[in-house]
Amino acid sequence: MNQPLPLRGLRVIEYSHMVMGPSCGLIFADLGAEVIKVEPAPHGDNGRRLKGAGAGFFVGFNRNKKSFMVDLNSTQGLEAVRKLVTTADVFLENFRPGALTAKGLDYESLARLNPRLVYCSLKGFLSGPYENRTALDEVAQMMTGLAYMTGPPGRPLRAGAPVNDMMGGLFGALAVLAALRERDLTGKGEHVQSGLFENSAYLVSTHMLQHAVSGVAPPPMPAGNRAWGVYDVFESSDGIAIFIGVVTDRQWEIFTDRLHEPALRDPVYATNNDRVQARPTLIPLVASLVRQFSIVELEQLCESAGLPFGRVNTPSDLFDDPHLNAGGMVSLPLPDGNTVKAPGLPIQFGALRPGLRSGPPAPGAHNQEILRELGLAPDSSDA
């Protein structure tokens, strides 16, 4: 991105781990803020060492940041962080309620040092009976019915990505930006929070309202009635799965014209509500018609007709996706020295997108730079 980034000049201190906090900090970092990631000495953020499904967390959420590694169990380390906070606009944390109070890194303590500070807590639950519970993305998905809606009947299943962690980070960033706008008017910072449980409840709110409007509790998505007659995964003649949605009556007219099948003109399929009721006969008929086309032919048919469609890909297929590679990827250095492409923030400014300024930092990579700025000797933080 060759123009000044919108959050340039903003200093964010991020003391967080795993996904929710780092994903929030990443938004500020990609948009041009100086994000200083506080990491515990001597090894840094535990996310650096995760394996399995967590192996991509650190490299995925920590580009464009600086690393300040300190011993937060020492007086010198805590004082270095507290002094750093006096220079900051924002402080981000995602630890359990009360965990930072003993260290003097809670909102009330830091606000006395810096009244203009916007302090963001990324939590499992917002204020209420559950606020002191420990939560995970899965916990929120189970409690709100998101897992119930995702899996087949009787088999609740978490979504295939950390959706609450990442969206919780997004809502945390949104709250911080709103608080910064308020600070412009009042001169004072404030404490804002984002919650996994509340985020997940927000995600299922349309299912709640479906029940309220229809009087019928929605079944899990794999077994439930669709809002549209044709809204399914089909298979091409060469065995490739593709989703096709026909969500308006005009799209239905175009779809039936392209398939050249008189049976689709039956009055029983005339309107979308008719097609929803007739899905037991309609979907097998459409599947048999779609199976006559290759995947390339189907994609050309749907694109030329303006129909929603998409192959059923794996995440690994996206490395070679031509659309993402036309400008939506950033090149990230990996710990082993290799470089990999990964999706950047899904936003655009005019024709430009935020990109990579620096890769995920080594532990403590910016200690000397930060300590010099604070007027502290390199050994005074026990870094």
C-alpha positions as CSV (number, residue, x, y, z in Angstrom):
1,M,0.0,0.0,0.0
2,N,1.8,3.1,-1.2
3,Q,-0.3,5.8,0.6
4,P,-0.3,6.7,4.3
5,L,-2.1,4.2,6.4
6,P,-5.2,5.4,8.2
7,L,-4.1,4.5,11.8
8,R,-0.6,5.9,11.5
9,G,0.6,7.7,14.6
10,L,-1.5,5.5,16.9
11,R,0.5,3.5,19.5
12,V,-1.1,0.2,20.7
13,I,0.3,-2.0,23.5
14,E,-0.9,-5.5,23.0
15,Y,-0.5,-7.9,25.9
16,S,-2.4,-11.0,24.7
17,H,-2.1,-14.6,23.5
18,M,-3.7,-17.2,21.3
19,V,-6.2,-15.7,18.8
20,M,-8.7,-13.2,20.1
21,G,-6.2,-10.6,21.3
22,P,-3.6,-11.0,18.6
23,S,-6.3,-10.8,15.9
24,C,-7.5,-7.6,17.4
25,G,-4.0,-6.2,17.4
26,L,-3.4,-7.3,13.9
27,I,-6.2,-5.1,12.6
28,F,-4.5,-2.0,14.1
29,A,-1.1,-3.2,12.9
30,D,-2.2,-3.7,9.3
31,L,-3.9,-0.4,9.3
32,G,-0.7,1.5,10.2
33,A,-0.7,1.7,14.0
34,E,2.5,1.0,15.9
35,V,1.6,-2.2,17.7
36,I,4.0,-3.2,20.4
37,K,3.5,-6.8,21.5
38,V,4.5,-7.4,25.1
39,E,5.8,-10.9,25.5
40,P,6.9,-12.8,28.7
41,A,10.6,-13.5,29.1
42,P,12.5,-15.7,28.5
43,H,10.7,-17.5,25.6
44,G,8.0,-15.1,24.4
45,D,4.4,-15.7,23.6
46,N,3.4,-19.4,24.0
47,G,1.6,-19.1,20.7
48,R,5.0,-19.3,19.0
49,R,5.3,-22.9,20.1
50,L,1.8,-24.2,19.4
51,K,1.5,-27.3,17.1
52,G,-1.4,-29.0,15.4
53,A,-4.4,-26.7,14.7
54,G,-2.6,-23.9,16.5
55,A,0.6,-24.0,14.3
56,G,-0.5,-21.1,12.2
57,F,-1.7,-18.8,15.0
58,F,1.4,-16.8,15.7
59,V,2.5,-16.3,12.1
60,G,-1.1,-15.5,11.1
61,F,-1.8,-12.8,13.7
62,N,1.5,-11.1,14.4
63,R,2.8,-9.4,11.3
64,N,3.5,-5.7,11.3
65,K,4.1,-5.7,15.0
66,K,7.0,-5.0,17.3
67,S,8.1,-7.4,20.1
68,F,9.0,-6.2,23.6
69,M,9.9,-9.1,25.8
70,V,10.1,-8.5,29.5
71,D,9.9,-10.4,32.8
72,L,6.5,-9.3,34.2
73,N,7.3,-11.0,37.5
74,S,10.0,-8.5,38.1
75,T,9.7,-4.9,39.4
76,Q,11.8,-3.6,36.6
77,G,9.9,-5.4,33.9
78,L,6.5,-4.2,35.2
79,E,7.8,-0.6,35.5
80,A,9.1,-0.7,31.9
81,V,5.6,-1.8,30.7
82,R,3.9,0.8,32.8
83,K,6.2,3.5,31.5
84,L,5.5,2.3,28.0
85,V,1.7,2.6,28.6
86,T,2.1,6.3,29.4
87,T,3.1,6.8,25.8
88,A,0.3,4.7,24.4
89,D,-3.2,5.4,23.0
90,V,-4.5,1.8,23.4
91,F,-3.9,-1.2,25.6
92,L,-5.2,-4.6,24.5
93,E,-5.5,-7.7,26.7
94,N,-7.3,-11.0,26.7
95,F,-6.6,-12.6,30.1
96,R,-9.2,-13.9,32.6
97,P,-11.0,-11.3,34.6
98,G,-8.8,-9.9,37.4
99,A,-5.6,-11.6,36.1
100,L,-3.8,-8.3,35.6
101,T,-4.9,-6.5,38.7
102,A,-2.1,-7.9,40.9
103,K,0.4,-6.7,38.4
104,G,-1.1,-3.2,38.3
105,L,-2.0,-3.6,34.6
106,D,-5.7,-3.4,35.1
107,Y,-7.7,-0.5,33.6
108,E,-8.0,1.5,36.8
109,S,-4.3,1.4,37.5
110,L,-3.2,2.3,34.0
111,A,-5.9,5.0,33.6
112,R,-4.3,6.8,36.6
113,L,-1.0,6.8,34.7
114,N,-2.6,7.7,31.3
115,P,-6.1,9.1,31.5
116,R,-6.3,9.2,27.7
117,L,-5.7,5.5,27.4
118,V,-8.4,3.3,25.7
119,Y,-8.1,-0.1,27.4
120,C,-9.7,-3.0,25.6
121,S,-10.4,-6.3,27.4
122,L,-11.2,-9.3,25.1
123,K,-13.1,-11.7,27.3
124,G,-15.2,-14.9,27.3
125,F,-18.3,-13.0,28.6
126,L,-19.3,-9.4,29.1
127,S,-20.9,-8.2,32.3
128,G,-23.4,-10.6,33.9
129,P,-23.7,-13.9,35.8
130,Y,-21.1,-15.6,33.6
131,E,-18.5,-12.8,33.6
132,N,-16.0,-14.7,35.8
133,R,-16.1,-17.9,33.8
134,T,-13.3,-19.1,31.6
135,A,-14.4,-19.5,28.0
136,L,-13.1,-20.8,24.7
137,D,-14.4,-20.4,21.2
138,E,-16.0,-23.8,21.4
139,V,-17.6,-23.0,24.8
140,A,-19.3,-20.0,23.3
141,Q,-20.4,-22.0,20.2
142,M,-21.9,-24.8,22.4
143,M,-23.7,-22.4,24.8
144,T,-25.3,-20.2,22.1
145,G,-26.5,-23.0,19.7
146,L,-24.0,-22.2,17.0
147,A,-22.6,-25.7,17.3
148,Y,-26.1,-27.1,17.3
149,M,-26.9,-25.3,14.1
150,T,-23.7,-26.3,12.4
151,G,-23.7,-30.0,13.0
152,P,-26.2,-32.6,11.9
153,P,-29.1,-33.5,14.3
154,G,-27.7,-34.8,17.6
155,R,-24.1,-34.0,16.7
156,P,-23.2,-30.4,17.6
157,L,-20.1,-29.3,15.8
158,R,-17.9,-26.3,16.2
159,A,-17.4,-24.1,13.1
160,G,-14.3,-25.0,11.1
161,A,-12.5,-21.8,12.0
162,P,-12.1,-19.8,15.2
163,V,-15.0,-17.5,14.2
164,N,-15.8,-16.1,17.7
165,D,-12.1,-15.5,18.5
166,M,-11.5,-13.6,15.3
167,M,-14.8,-11.8,15.2
168,G,-14.4,-11.0,18.9
169,G,-11.1,-9.4,18.0
170,L,-12.8,-7.5,15.2
171,F,-15.6,-6.1,17.6
172,G,-12.9,-5.2,20.1
173,A,-11.1,-3.1,17.5
174,L,-14.4,-1.5,16.5
175,A,-15.1,-0.6,20.2
176,V,-11.6,0.9,20.5
177,L,-12.1,3.0,17.4
178,A,-15.4,4.3,18.8
179,A,-13.7,5.1,22.1
180,L,-10.9,6.9,20.3
181,R,-13.5,9.0,18.6
182,E,-15.1,9.7,21.9
183,R,-11.7,10.7,23.3
184,D,-11.4,13.2,20.5
185,L,-14.5,14.9,22.0
186,T,-13.8,14.5,25.7
187,G,-10.1,14.1,26.1
188,K,-10.6,11.0,28.2
189,G,-10.0,7.3,27.5
190,E,-12.2,4.5,28.7
191,H,-12.5,0.7,29.2
192,V,-14.1,-1.2,26.4
193,Q,-14.8,-4.9,26.1
194,S,-15.7,-7.6,23.6
195,G,-17.0,-11.1,24.5
196,L,-16.9,-14.5,22.9
197,F,-20.3,-15.5,24.2
198,E,-22.0,-12.3,23.1
199,N,-20.3,-12.5,19.7
200,S,-21.6,-16.0,19.2
201,A,-25.1,-15.0,20.3
202,Y,-25.0,-12.2,17.8
203,L,-24.1,-14.8,15.1
204,V,-27.2,-16.9,15.8
205,S,-29.5,-14.0,16.3
206,T,-31.3,-14.6,13.0
207,H,-32.1,-18.1,14.1
208,M,-33.6,-16.8,17.3
209,L,-35.7,-14.3,15.3
210,Q,-36.7,-17.0,12.9
211,H,-38.2,-18.8,15.8
212,A,-39.9,-15.7,17.1
213,V,-41.3,-14.9,13.6
214,S,-42.4,-18.4,12.6
215,G,-43.2,-19.9,15.9
216,V,-41.0,-22.9,15.1
217,A,-37.5,-23.6,16.5
218,P,-35.0,-23.9,13.6
219,P,-33.5,-27.3,13.1
220,P,-29.7,-27.7,12.5
221,M,-28.6,-26.3,9.1
222,P,-27.7,-29.7,7.7
223,A,-31.3,-30.9,8.2
224,G,-33.2,-27.7,8.1
225,N,-35.4,-26.1,5.5
226,R,-33.6,-23.6,3.3
227,A,-34.9,-20.1,2.8
228,W,-34.5,-20.7,-1.0
229,G,-35.6,-23.6,-3.2
230,V,-32.2,-24.2,-4.8
231,Y,-29.4,-23.6,-2.3
232,D,-27.3,-26.7,-2.2
233,V,-24.0,-28.5,-3.0
234,F,-24.2,-30.5,-6.3
235,E,-21.7,-32.6,-8.2
236,S,-20.4,-32.0,-11.7
237,S,-19.9,-34.7,-14.3
238,D,-16.2,-34.8,-13.4
239,G,-17.0,-35.4,-9.7
240,I,-16.2,-31.9,-8.3
241,A,-18.5,-30.5,-5.7
242,I,-20.0,-27.0,-6.3
243,F,-22.5,-24.9,-4.4
244,I,-25.2,-23.2,-6.5
245,G,-27.8,-20.8,-5.1
246,V,-30.9,-19.6,-6.9
247,V,-32.3,-17.0,-4.5
248,T,-34.7,-14.9,-6.6
249,D,-37.5,-15.7,-9.1
250,R,-35.6,-13.9,-11.8
251,Q,-32.5,-16.1,-11.1
252,W,-34.8,-19.1,-11.4
253,E,-36.0,-18.0,-14.8
254,I,-32.4,-17.7,-16.0
255,F,-31.4,-21.0,-14.4
256,T,-34.2,-22.9,-16.0
257,D,-33.4,-21.3,-19.4
258,R,-29.8,-22.4,-19.2
259,L,-30.6,-25.9,-18.2
260,H,-33.2,-26.4,-21.0
261,E,-35.4,-28.8,-18.9
262,P,-39.2,-28.6,-19.4
263,A,-39.8,-30.3,-16.1
264,L,-38.5,-27.2,-14.3
265,R,-41.4,-25.2,-15.8
266,D,-43.9,-27.2,-13.7
267,P,-46.2,-24.7,-11.8
268,V,-45.2,-26.5,-8.6
269,Y,-41.9,-24.7,-8.9
270,A,-43.3,-21.3,-9.9
271,T,-42.2,-19.2,-6.9
272,N,-39.5,-19.4,-4.4
273,N,-41.9,-20.4,-1.6
274,D,-43.3,-23.1,-4.0
275,R,-39.8,-24.4,-4.6
276,V,-39.0,-24.5,-0.9
277,Q,-42.0,-26.7,-0.3
278,A,-41.1,-28.9,-3.3
279,R,-37.4,-29.4,-2.4
280,P,-37.9,-33.2,-2.0
281,T,-38.5,-33.5,-5.7
282,L,-36.7,-30.4,-7.0
283,I,-33.3,-31.0,-5.5
284,P,-32.9,-34.5,-7.0
285,L,-34.1,-33.2,-10.4
286,V,-31.6,-30.3,-10.3
287,A,-28.8,-32.6,-9.2
288,S,-29.4,-34.9,-12.1
289,L,-29.3,-31.9,-14.5
290,V,-26.2,-30.4,-13.0
291,R,-24.4,-33.7,-13.2
292,Q,-24.5,-33.5,-17.0
293,F,-22.0,-30.6,-17.0
294,S,-18.3,-30.5,-16.2
295,I,-17.1,-28.2,-13.4
296,V,-15.7,-25.7,-16.0
297,E,-19.0,-25.7,-17.9
298,L,-21.0,-25.2,-14.7
299,E,-18.8,-22.3,-13.6
300,Q,-19.2,-20.7,-17.0
301,L,-22.9,-21.2,-17.0
302,C,-23.4,-19.7,-13.5
303,E,-21.0,-16.8,-14.0
304,S,-22.6,-15.8,-17.3
305,A,-26.0,-16.1,-15.8
306,G,-25.1,-14.0,-12.7
307,L,-25.9,-16.9,-10.3
308,P,-24.2,-17.4,-7.0
309,F,-21.8,-20.3,-7.2
310,G,-18.6,-21.7,-5.8
311,R,-16.5,-24.8,-5.8
312,V,-16.2,-26.6,-2.5
313,N,-12.5,-26.0,-1.8
314,T,-10.2,-26.8,1.1
315,P,-8.3,-23.9,2.8
316,S,-5.1,-25.2,1.2
317,D,-6.6,-24.6,-2.3
318,L,-6.6,-20.9,-1.6
319,F,-2.8,-20.7,-1.9
320,D,-3.4,-20.9,-5.7
321,D,-6.7,-18.9,-5.9
322,P,-6.4,-16.5,-8.8
323,H,-8.6,-13.9,-7.2
324,L,-6.8,-13.8,-3.9
325,N,-3.4,-13.8,-5.7
326,A,-4.5,-10.7,-7.7
327,G,-4.0,-8.5,-4.7
328,G,-5.5,-10.1,-1.6
329,M,-2.5,-11.9,-0.3
330,V,0.5,-10.9,1.8
331,S,3.8,-12.8,1.8
332,L,4.7,-13.9,5.3
333,P,8.2,-15.2,6.4
334,L,7.9,-18.4,8.3
335,P,10.2,-19.4,11.2
336,D,12.0,-21.9,9.0
337,G,13.0,-19.2,6.6
338,N,10.5,-20.0,3.9
339,T,7.9,-17.5,2.7
340,V,4.2,-18.3,2.4
341,K,1.2,-16.3,1.0
342,A,-1.7,-15.7,3.3
343,P,-4.9,-13.6,3.0
344,G,-4.6,-10.0,4.2
345,L,-7.3,-7.9,5.9
346,P,-10.5,-8.2,3.8
347,I,-10.8,-4.5,3.3
348,Q,-9.8,-2.0,0.5
349,F,-9.2,1.7,0.4
350,G,-10.0,2.9,-3.1
351,A,-8.0,0.4,-5.2
352,L,-5.4,-0.3,-2.5
353,R,-5.2,-2.9,0.3
354,P,-3.2,-2.9,3.5
355,G,-0.1,-5.1,3.1
356,L,3.0,-6.3,4.8
357,R,5.5,-3.9,6.4
358,S,7.3,-6.4,8.5
359,G,6.9,-10.1,9.3
360,P,6.1,-11.6,12.7
361,P,8.9,-10.3,15.0
362,A,11.5,-12.5,16.8
363,P,11.0,-12.5,20.6
364,G,12.3,-9.2,22.0
365,A,13.4,-8.0,18.6
366,H,12.5,-4.4,19.5
367,N,13.7,-4.3,23.1
368,Q,16.6,-2.0,22.6
369,E,14.7,0.4,20.4
370,I,11.8,0.7,23.0
371,L,14.1,0.9,26.0
372,R,16.1,3.7,24.5
373,E,13.0,5.6,23.8
374,L,11.8,5.1,27.4
375,G,15.2,6.2,28.8
376,L,15.9,2.9,30.4
377,A,19.2,1.1,30.3
378,P,19.1,-2.1,28.2
379,D,19.4,-4.3,31.3
380,S,16.9,-2.5,33.6
381,S,13.8,-4.3,32.3
382,D,15.2,-7.8,32.9
383,A,14.4,-8.4,29.3
